Amino acid sequence: MKKNRRKALELLLQKNSGEKNITYKKIAELSGYERKQIYRLNNELKERDIDSILVHGLTNKPSNNSAPLKELEYIRNFKKKYPVISISQFMDIYHEDIIWNPNMQYDVYFFELKVRSKSFFQQLFKNEGWKSPIRHKCFDKSKDNHPLRDPMPRRGMLIMTDGTPHDWFDNGKKFSLHMTLDDATGEILSGWFTPTESQLGYCKAFEIMFKKHGLPQVSYADRTTILWNSKEGNRTQVARMLDELGIELIYADSGEAKGKIERMNETIQNRLLNDIIRFNIKNYTELNIWFNEFYIDYINKKFAYPPKEEESEFVPLGDTDLSTIMCLKSERIILNGNMISYENNYYVAINSDGTDYIFL
């Protein structure tokens, strides 16, 4: 039987990763090699990837791009800090925190570290048996198809908002991230974490977006009871706030309808846990500040894209006093004695000088 080196190497990778339950004897039979040769190929796989073994197999010389043992050992030790991490994020962190970090240049020189390609890290994950938390979904013909629509041409024409619960500190306690995202660019505009999906969380996310970017034309959201009231003629407090600011609120009929922000939620869920470790964020008070002041720009540089048209539809706040709009408002009946009742308590309004305020 003719020897097939590639087949032998691929079967060994599948065995090492747990993808295939197969013996060395069977690999030898299928590839035409003797068992001792299979053992030797397996040892080579621990140091080099398939391509370098195939290209330099006849000369028995390592590829110029293959990693030396001390570089591999350095990467293995670095990986221990991030036990659950995707290949793309691990590559990003390795390059940003080690290779391109001026404070780590001694390590780069001493351990012969260098920039590595995506395929290098993909092969490394296979060789080391490291599992990525990201699994690409296969197309399911049984489900309804939701074709992609063209994004809006300008920033501020349509923003998406969503609340997603997750255990961000990996301590068994879930908090909800309320996030806004621009449809034209896919960029995150703001975010706020609260213990549950809440009115406060949405209001803080909107407030940060308004102050930083301005007022959008339309907000696209789920039919959560915080944003939508099923009773005709009634509005939630948040819906009333958006209406007073001149922002149209429309609702999605399904999660797939606003897939752009759903996908970004998944990206944040996959990345933020490791970046919390990486940047030493200790609690949600720190996280809320850091997320808006640093992390949004960091993520947008990786995933956002320019709009089709440069002109923006965001309207600057100007002299708008958000405190008179983004507050709780309730209609009350004026009672005898110039009083109102609210949540089982009676209140008398007074002027700044202490005199009674007379309701008209």
C-alpha angles and dihedrals in degrees: 000000000000114000116248110196096180092052091050092050094046092050090049091052091051091049093048093048093048091242092121130029102219137139127235088242091057092047089053091051094049096046100038095242130125116250094249089054089053089054090052092049089050091054090050090053090060089063105029140029125247096261095054091048092050096045095047099028096109094049094040088222122134119246117258087239097049115111119249116236095254091053091051091049091049091052091047091054092046090052091059089074090061108041094168112040139129121248093244094051094045090052090049094049093045092053097040099043099035117016099037096031110107090208092059099052093111090059091046091054099039097046094037093239123174144166110292131200128243090251090055092057092043089055091044092053089052094047094048095042092239113160123219115218090219117090118180112230120236120230111266112207091193092067127077114269117239107195117210115257125212114266119245112275097231137044114254097027092103130005125186124216132191142162118222126181119216141153094250097173094040091236100120095263119110124212126185121239112212105201137180122204133184115237095209096057107016088234123147110240102185144339140195132188123215131164091256137009100282150164089250092053094053093044093052092047091049093045092053091048093048093051095044102038109009134240118325124215098236136017118205116202148154121270091257113156088241090066104023133048116198092206110096113247095016125107133192118243092254092049089051091051092052091047092052088052091052095250117140113225116209128177134228119229092211143008090253090060089068096034093147095070091037089058091047089051088056091048092052092046091052096046110029098068091060093041090053087058092042096051094036097239107177108189145358093269089061092039094057092053096041093045093058099035099044119357099059092057091044093054094041091056088059103041112016123094135200120271121249090244124036097214113098127221094202109120114218115241093234110170094345109137104217092189091071092050107032094060136092114276127187134173113239134184116238107239131203110289092039090278136137129204124224127174093344094312131105121226134194116200117226134188124242089264092056097256121128117273110226115218111222 
